[in-house]
Amino acid sequence: MKTRAMDKAVNPVNDCLYPFKTLFVGQGYPSSKHFQVSHARDGAGARVKARIAFESRIRIAKVSGYAVNERRPHTLQLSPRIHLYDCWFCGLLRHSCNPNVFLDTTYLELWTVQPIAAGALLTLDYASTEDALFRQFACQCGELNCRGWITGSQEPLNAEGQTFMTLWRERKRP
């Protein structure tokens, strides 16, 4: 009788984007049914797209990763000394000056801040989680409120950023 029950037992299918065996979609972690992670051929341009539409102001995923004590690519700052290394989902979100998601660093949850259409990239304002970035960069979000050069919230422009912003402001003048 035990054998029959074991034969009929269904292994739970876990399409969670995280490789950790203890994290399941049913617990709120991101699934390949709801999100598509894609990597550029050069390995530099990872991104996350929504496979389904999401309403505004809802939690769309719990996030996970490894706690590390330094900034590096794919980390998100949780406190001044703790960063979450997440190269599977949240650490792949692109920057936008008008983001469509927000990371709650207290509860490690990703929330929408505006409606997200199926097929849209998930975007985060890096200054909302980072005091200082691993690397500052020129923004390419194309939003009307674009800041031009992206830094952490507590970080001054580096020399490259100062040069960029001088040229950028000159181009924006009427």
PyMOL commands that set and color helices and strands:
alter all, ss='L'
color gray80, all
select helices_A, chain A and resi 2-8+25-27+90-92+126-128+159-172
alter helices_A, ss='H'
color red, helices_A
select strands_A, chain A and resi 35-38+47-50+59-62+66-68+75-79+82-85+94-95+101-104+109-112+123-124+137-138+149-150
alter strands_A, ss='S'
color yellow, strands_A
deselect
rebuild
show_as cartoon
